[in-house]
């Protein structure tokens, strides 16, 4: 549980590192989510993500832009926050494929939930949502995924050596 709490805090820290580009800011949240899953595994990584979302839901400013409230989960980009939970479940389901494919599944689930929510919120089609919310972020998201994969392997190795 301590590791879950630490990784929930890491996701919050990563959320505060952002470049505000409308309508979806570039943040390191996804990096934090992927690292939590890569180090803790699907089950405990998902618990960590749910803890992070719960902290934001009750009003702690853990989301990007130092926001935190139920309203943050319901605005235009709220679907990406819910997508983290769906991504955790996707990672957990795909763990048998290996860490990198499971992380890619997580990213796809996050994009899907975010685009689905954004399309409903903005009143546009799914194609327009993908063009707005995914295509401009493909390279940064791919870099975050690769960095999380690489770093989570190293951290996991160090945890095993330390017996943590």
URTATA-V731324 format. One line per field, one symbol per residue. ss: DSSP state (h for helix, s for strand, l for the rest). psi: psi as a letter, one per 20 degrees, with the letter a starting at -180 (. if undefined). burial: + if it has 9 or more other C-alpha atoms within 8 Angstrom, else -. A space follows every 50 residues. Layout:
ss: ???
psi: ???
burial: ???
This chain:
ss: lhhhhhhhhhhhhhhhlssllllllsslhhhhhhhhhhhhhhhhhhhhhh hhhhhhhlllllshhhsllhhhhllllhhhhhhhhhhhhhhhhhhhhlhh hhhhhhhhhhhhhhhhhhhhhhlllhhhhhhhhlhhhhhhhhhhhhhhhh hhhhhhhhhhhhll
psi: hghggghghgggghhioqonoqioqorjghggghggghgirgghghgggh gghgghhiipmirqjkqorhhhiiahjhhhghhgghhghggghjhiirgg hhhhgggggggggghggghggikrrhghgghgiggijgghhggggggggg hhggggghgghik.
burial: ---++-++++++++++++------++++++++++++++++++++++++++ +++-++++++++++--++++-+++-++++++++++++++++++++---+- ++++++++++++++++++++-----+-+++++++--+---+--++-+++- +++-++--+-----
